Amino acid sequence: MPSAQDHRDRKEAARLLLAAAIAILLLIVIGGAGLYFIAGLGASDPFSAGLGLKGAALVSFGVSFVIIIIMAIVSGGDAIFGELPFTIAGFLIFFVIFWLMIAWIF
């Protein structure tokens, strides 16, 4: 007869399996998008002007926000309340690095 601990373990295993499946699906989608743009199908002119600082700032904000949220969720929520100054500093560092790299590369 299964105990309460067995039910909790099964729920946790199911959540981990779901998270792993979503992560793998996300990697496949991102990899497919990368191959699409590397193959040149997504851009008609490889020597076009590019994004610029304003466009790169918008993309960088989105990427940084998603990464910080994922890190906060993976850490069990501790990064949201207990380490808020470090979370904000990490967001700003991610933002600046992604902003300048996106503007420089694209």
Secondary structure by P-SEA (a helix, b strand, c coil): cccaaaaaaaaaaaaaaaaaaaaaaaaaaaaaaaaaaaacccccccccccccaaaaaaaaaaaaaaaaaaaaaaaccccccccaaaaaaaaaaaaaaaaaaaaaac
